[in-house]
Amino acid sequence: MRRNRLGNSAVEVTGLSFGAAAIGNLLSAVEPAQAAAAVDAAWDEGIRYFDTAPHYGLGLSERRLGEALRGRPRDAYVLSTKVGRVLDPLPGGGAAASASLSEGFAVRATHRRRWDFSAAGVRRSIEDSLERLGLDHIDIAYLHDPDDHAEAAFGEAYPELEKLRAEGTIGAIGAGMNQTAMLTRFVVETDVDVVLCAGRYTLLDQSALNDLLPAAAARGRSVVVGGVFNSGLLANPRPGATYDYAAAPLNLLDRALRLKAVTDGHDVPLRAAALHYPLAHPAVAGVLVGTRSPDEVHDAAALLRREIPDALWDDLRAEGLLTENGH
């Protein structure tokens, strides 16, 4: 699978990456064997970029990913994790807590998530992640959802990541968010290598074309695009489908159905078009897809291998579903 370099760093990622939130029991539990098999399937498909975070299952995703990659050549894959939430142990290890949804993850509440974009918090977060992963360095460290913590993120967290990069503890610096305005600010005002933009450069939402993608291209920075299915609507547009983790508004459902009508006319699954669409932009280094089983991994890889005719994009533009500079 083709690899792309991130900004000015030495880090290269595959065009398709493995999002490990799901194997941290996102929304529902995943058995350990299935989680390991999903990572194995990704490896077999040539995927060499794996993304996780402390937030995902209170560290469960990091532990499972570290275990599944153990024994693989360390220089053969890229791993990213995130900073901004530290995990504080609950008294007694949360022994009295029952297994339930903890901020969207089906795990026992053994720890409490605490926002911390201070320099000390960033360093502690990286050290804790290295321990859970069983690694001695992290390839990419993203500032995770700093929406309400801009001052600390720019003033303390980012400079500390620069120190960790200089020390060799991390290879590249990034920021991951569901918005474009602050990501654009990171691209313009700092020396981040990459940003992870979730849900804002898709067939349904092309807002990243207004600010983030032009800025990244101008500065020679890279963008990894997540949320290409907008949390479900582009995977299977139907009443009750979700958009950004909530019930899809009727106008967006109608737009998704119009997209599907065009892709069906070219005998192309809508999911395939959604996966391919961001990759045409020169600033986009890859797409990140969350998967929880080998079947889901193989499906994503097969979608990426499909040929998408140029006429499909032409028809989407003709229908007013893509902006003129959108592909």
C-alpha positions as CSV (number, residue, x, y, z in Angstrom):
1,M,0.0,0.0,0.0
2,R,1.3,3.4,-1.0
3,R,2.8,5.6,1.8
4,N,2.8,9.4,2.1
5,R,5.2,11.5,4.1
6,L,3.7,13.8,6.7
7,G,4.7,17.4,6.3
8,N,8.4,18.0,6.9
9,S,8.8,15.0,9.2
10,A,10.3,11.6,8.4
11,V,7.1,9.8,9.2
12,E,5.2,8.1,6.3
13,V,1.7,6.7,6.6
14,T,-0.3,4.4,4.4
15,G,-3.2,5.8,2.5
16,L,-5.6,3.7,4.6
17,S,-5.1,3.7,8.4
18,F,-6.6,1.6,11.2
19,G,-8.7,3.6,13.7
20,A,-8.5,1.8,17.0
21,A,-11.3,3.5,18.9
22,A,-13.7,0.6,18.1
23,I,-11.4,-2.0,19.7
24,G,-11.5,0.1,22.8
25,N,-15.1,-1.0,23.1
26,L,-16.7,2.0,21.3
27,L,-20.4,1.8,22.0
28,S,-20.3,-2.0,22.6
29,A,-17.8,-4.5,23.8
30,V,-15.3,-6.2,21.5
31,E,-13.8,-9.5,22.5
32,P,-10.0,-9.5,22.9
33,A,-9.6,-12.2,20.2
34,Q,-11.6,-10.2,17.8
35,A,-9.7,-7.0,18.5
36,A,-6.4,-8.8,17.9
37,A,-7.7,-10.4,14.7
38,A,-8.8,-7.0,13.4
39,V,-5.3,-5.7,13.8
40,D,-3.9,-8.8,12.1
41,A,-6.3,-8.3,9.2
42,A,-5.1,-4.8,8.8
43,W,-1.5,-5.9,8.7
44,D,-2.4,-8.6,6.1
45,E,-4.0,-5.9,4.0
46,G,-0.8,-3.8,4.0
47,I,-2.1,-1.2,6.5
48,R,0.8,0.2,8.4
49,Y,-0.7,3.2,10.2
50,F,-2.6,2.6,13.5
51,D,-4.3,5.4,15.5
52,T,-5.4,5.2,19.1
53,A,-5.9,7.5,22.2
54,P,-6.1,7.2,26.0
55,H,-9.7,8.4,25.7
56,Y,-10.6,5.2,23.8
57,G,-11.9,2.8,26.4
58,L,-9.9,4.4,29.2
59,G,-6.6,3.1,27.8
60,L,-8.1,-0.3,26.6
61,S,-7.5,0.6,22.9
62,E,-3.9,1.5,23.6
63,R,-3.3,-1.7,25.5
64,R,-4.9,-3.9,22.9
65,L,-3.2,-2.2,20.0
66,G,0.2,-2.5,21.7
67,E,-0.3,-6.2,22.4
68,A,-1.5,-6.9,18.8
69,L,1.5,-5.1,17.3
70,R,4.1,-6.6,19.7
71,G,6.5,-8.7,17.7
72,R,6.0,-6.7,14.5
73,P,9.1,-4.9,13.3
74,R,8.9,-1.5,15.0
75,D,10.2,0.4,12.0
76,A,7.6,-1.2,9.8
77,Y,4.6,0.6,11.1
78,V,3.5,4.1,12.3
79,L,1.5,4.5,15.5
80,S,-0.3,7.7,16.7
81,T,-1.9,8.5,20.0
82,K,-3.2,11.6,21.6
83,V,-2.8,14.0,24.5
84,G,-5.2,16.3,26.3
85,R,-7.0,13.8,28.5
86,V,-5.1,12.2,31.3
87,L,-6.5,9.1,33.1
88,D,-6.6,9.4,36.9
89,P,-7.1,6.1,38.8
90,L,-10.3,6.0,40.8
91,P,-10.0,5.0,44.5
92,G,-9.9,1.2,44.8
93,G,-9.4,0.9,41.1
94,G,-13.1,1.5,40.5
95,A,-13.9,-1.8,42.0
96,A,-17.4,-0.7,42.8
97,A,-18.1,0.6,39.3
98,S,-20.1,-1.5,36.9
99,A,-19.3,-2.0,33.2
100,S,-21.3,0.6,31.3
101,L,-20.9,3.3,28.7
102,S,-18.1,5.6,29.9
103,E,-18.2,8.6,27.5
104,G,-19.3,6.2,24.7
105,F,-17.1,3.3,25.6
106,A,-18.4,0.0,27.1
107,V,-15.7,-0.3,29.8
108,R,-15.6,-0.4,33.6
109,A,-14.9,3.0,35.0
110,T,-11.6,2.3,36.6
111,H,-10.2,5.8,35.8
112,R,-11.5,9.3,35.4
113,R,-10.7,11.3,32.3
114,R,-9.4,14.8,33.1
115,W,-8.7,17.5,30.5
116,D,-5.1,18.6,30.8
117,F,-3.2,20.5,28.1
118,S,-0.5,21.7,30.5
119,A,3.1,20.9,29.7
120,A,3.3,18.5,32.7
121,G,0.0,16.9,31.6
122,V,1.2,16.3,28.1
123,R,4.5,14.7,29.3
124,R,2.6,12.5,31.7
125,S,0.1,11.5,29.0
126,I,2.9,10.5,26.7
127,E,4.7,8.5,29.4
128,D,1.4,6.7,30.4
129,S,0.7,5.9,26.8
130,L,4.1,4.5,26.2
131,E,3.6,2.2,29.2
132,R,0.2,1.0,28.0
133,L,1.5,0.5,24.5
134,G,4.7,-1.2,25.5
135,L,6.8,1.1,23.3
136,D,9.7,3.4,23.7
137,H,8.5,6.1,21.2
138,I,5.4,7.3,19.5
139,D,5.4,8.2,15.8
140,I,2.7,10.9,15.9
141,A,1.2,12.7,18.9
142,Y,-2.0,14.6,18.3
143,L,-3.5,17.3,20.5
144,H,-7.0,15.7,21.1
145,D,-10.1,17.9,20.8
146,P,-8.6,21.1,22.3
147,D,-11.7,23.1,21.2
148,D,-12.3,24.6,24.7
149,H,-8.6,24.7,25.7
150,A,-7.0,26.9,23.0
151,E,-4.8,29.0,25.3
152,A,-3.3,26.0,27.0
153,A,-3.0,24.0,23.8
154,F,-1.1,26.7,22.0
155,G,0.8,28.1,25.0
156,E,1.8,24.9,26.8
157,A,0.8,21.6,25.2
158,Y,2.2,22.4,21.7
159,P,5.6,23.7,22.9
160,E,5.9,20.6,25.1
161,L,5.3,18.4,22.1
162,E,8.1,20.3,20.3
163,K,10.4,19.4,23.2
164,L,9.4,15.7,23.0
165,R,9.9,15.7,19.3
166,A,13.4,17.2,19.7
167,E,14.1,14.5,22.3
168,G,13.0,11.7,19.9
169,T,10.2,10.5,22.1
170,I,7.7,11.4,19.4
171,G,8.3,11.7,15.6
172,A,5.7,14.1,14.5
173,I,3.2,16.6,16.0
174,G,-0.4,16.9,15.1
175,A,-3.8,18.0,16.2
176,G,-7.1,16.1,15.8
177,M,-10.5,17.8,15.8
178,N,-14.0,17.8,14.4
179,Q,-13.7,21.4,13.2
180,T,-11.5,23.2,10.7
181,A,-11.0,26.7,12.2
182,M,-8.6,25.7,15.0
183,L,-6.9,23.1,12.9
184,T,-6.2,25.8,10.3
185,R,-4.7,27.9,13.1
186,F,-2.4,25.1,14.1
187,V,-1.3,24.8,10.4
188,V,-0.7,28.5,10.1
189,E,0.7,29.4,13.5
190,T,2.8,26.3,14.5
191,D,5.1,23.8,13.0
192,V,2.7,20.8,13.3
193,D,3.4,18.1,10.7
194,V,-0.1,16.8,10.3
195,V,-3.7,17.4,11.4
196,L,-6.4,14.8,11.8
197,C,-9.7,16.3,10.5
198,A,-12.8,14.3,11.3
199,G,-16.0,14.7,9.3
200,R,-15.2,18.0,7.7
201,Y,-14.0,16.7,4.3
202,T,-16.5,14.2,3.1
203,L,-19.1,13.9,0.4
204,L,-21.6,15.5,2.8
205,D,-19.4,18.2,4.3
206,Q,-16.7,19.8,2.2
207,S,-16.0,22.8,4.6
208,A,-12.3,21.9,4.9
209,L,-11.9,23.3,1.4
210,N,-12.7,26.8,2.7
211,D,-9.7,27.1,5.0
212,L,-7.8,24.0,6.2
213,L,-6.9,22.3,3.0
214,P,-5.6,25.5,1.2
215,A,-3.6,26.4,4.3
216,A,-2.1,22.9,4.6
217,A,-1.2,22.8,0.9
218,A,0.4,26.3,1.1
219,R,2.4,25.4,4.2
220,G,3.4,21.9,3.0
221,R,1.5,20.3,5.9
222,S,-0.4,17.0,5.7
223,V,-4.0,16.2,6.6
224,V,-5.4,12.8,7.6
225,V,-9.1,12.6,7.1
226,G,-11.3,10.7,9.5
227,G,-15.0,10.3,9.7
228,V,-15.4,9.8,5.9
229,F,-18.8,8.2,6.5
230,N,-19.9,11.0,8.8
231,S,-20.5,8.4,11.6
232,G,-22.8,6.2,9.4
233,L,-25.0,8.2,7.1
234,L,-22.7,7.8,4.1
235,A,-22.3,4.1,4.9
236,N,-26.0,3.3,4.7
237,P,-28.3,6.3,4.1
238,R,-31.7,5.5,5.6
239,P,-34.1,6.9,8.1
240,G,-32.5,6.6,11.5
241,A,-29.0,6.7,10.2
242,T,-26.6,8.8,12.2
243,Y,-24.6,11.9,11.2
244,D,-21.9,13.1,13.6
245,Y,-23.2,10.6,16.2
246,A,-26.8,12.0,16.2
247,A,-29.9,11.2,14.2
248,A,-29.3,12.6,10.7
249,P,-31.4,15.7,9.8
250,L,-33.8,15.1,6.9
251,N,-32.0,17.5,4.5
252,L,-28.7,15.6,5.0
253,L,-30.5,12.2,4.6
254,D,-32.0,13.5,1.3
255,R,-28.5,14.7,0.1
256,A,-27.0,11.3,1.0
257,L,-29.7,9.5,-0.9
258,R,-29.0,11.7,-3.9
259,L,-25.3,10.9,-3.6
260,K,-26.2,7.2,-3.5
261,A,-28.4,7.5,-6.6
262,V,-25.4,8.9,-8.6
263,T,-22.9,6.3,-7.3
264,D,-25.4,3.5,-7.9
265,G,-25.7,4.7,-11.5
266,H,-22.0,4.0,-11.9
267,D,-22.2,0.6,-10.1
268,V,-20.0,2.0,-7.3
269,P,-20.9,1.6,-3.7
270,L,-21.5,4.9,-2.0
271,R,-19.0,3.8,0.7
272,A,-16.3,3.4,-1.9
273,A,-16.8,6.9,-3.3
274,A,-16.9,8.3,0.3
275,L,-13.5,6.6,1.0
276,H,-11.9,7.7,-2.2
277,Y,-13.1,11.3,-2.3
278,P,-10.7,12.9,0.2
279,L,-7.6,11.2,-1.2
280,A,-7.7,13.2,-4.4
281,H,-6.7,16.4,-2.6
282,P,-2.9,17.0,-2.6
283,A,-2.8,17.9,1.0
284,V,-4.5,14.7,2.2
285,A,-2.0,11.9,3.2
286,G,-4.6,9.3,4.0
287,V,-8.0,8.4,5.4
288,L,-8.6,6.8,8.8
289,V,-11.3,4.2,9.2
290,G,-12.5,2.8,12.5
291,T,-12.9,-1.0,12.4
292,R,-13.7,-3.6,15.0
293,S,-13.5,-6.9,13.1
294,P,-11.4,-8.6,10.3
295,D,-14.5,-8.4,8.0
296,E,-14.7,-4.6,8.4
297,V,-11.0,-4.2,7.7
298,H,-11.1,-6.4,4.6
299,D,-14.2,-4.4,3.4
300,A,-12.5,-1.1,3.8
301,A,-9.4,-2.3,2.0
302,A,-11.5,-3.7,-0.9
303,L,-13.4,-0.4,-1.2
304,L,-10.1,1.4,-1.5
305,R,-8.9,-1.0,-4.3
306,R,-12.0,-0.2,-6.4
307,E,-11.6,1.9,-9.5
308,I,-13.8,5.0,-9.4
309,P,-14.6,6.4,-12.9
310,D,-14.0,10.1,-13.4
311,A,-17.5,10.4,-14.8
312,L,-18.9,9.7,-11.3
313,W,-17.2,12.8,-9.9
314,D,-18.4,14.8,-13.0
315,D,-22.0,13.7,-12.4
316,L,-21.8,14.6,-8.7
317,R,-20.6,18.1,-9.7
318,A,-23.4,18.3,-12.3
319,E,-25.9,17.5,-9.6
320,G,-24.6,20.2,-7.3
321,L,-23.3,17.6,-4.8
322,L,-19.7,18.6,-5.1
323,T,-18.1,22.0,-5.2
324,E,-16.2,22.8,-8.4
325,N,-12.9,22.5,-6.7
326,G,-13.9,19.6,-4.6
327,H,-12.3,16.9,-6.6
